Amino acid sequence: SMLESIFVVALFLLYMLLWKVKKIQQKRVTGINPEVMGESTSNVQQFMSHFTNFLTVYAAIVILIHATNFQWESLFSRYPLLSSSKVDVMGFFVGLFGLSICLYAQIKMGSSWRVGIDEKVKTQLITTGLYKFVRNPTYLGLFLLNMGVWLIWPTWTVFLLNILFILFLEIQVRCEEDYLSVVHGTEYREYKKRTKRYVPFIY
């Protein structure tokens, strides 16, 4: 429906805006471009940078296909149990909540915020606020954003996007944690012991 498309496009544009504003603001204040993933000397990070671009293009194509109500076999068919305007509204608010957590994380991290692993600058370790309970609130926020989109469009293609995104997070988060263990040593390892990766008290 038209409402579904409006919800998803609004979430996608808010996501793009959030990252763009943070990037511009941080570059202006610190002179550092926070998007460092593509500049990494690591082959894994280079691959993850390409994978990020692939996921963004995939998401844009999925939005376009769903918005035009194109059908092919059952790839773009909505799961009947979740196809209602109530679930659409719920999905939109789950997505907004996810973006709010991302915004909080961006503000809380200040000039330490990066997209990828910064091999040139030793960033400050943030362990207060929400970071006291969970090490990666940005990733939790992004997962909730994707979950929200799936509730609005409960189809196989959006479900696949979520699976690919979870795989991406699971690889990237381990790379970041290994790097932080090297850079911050005992301080980070102690922090890692007392906090969870994404969901407070659970995982």
Buried (B, 14 or more C-beta within 10 A) or exposed (E): EEEBBBBBEEBBEBBEEBBEEBBEEBEEEBEBBBBBBBBBEBEEBBEBBEBBEEBEEBBEEBBEBBBEEEEEEEEBBBBEEBBEEEBBBBBBEBBBBBBBBBBBBBEBBEBBBBBBBBBEEEBEEBBEEBBEEBBBBBBBBBBBBBBBBBBBBBBEBBBEBBEBBEEBBEBBBEBBBEBBBEBBEEEBEEBBEEBBBBEEEEE
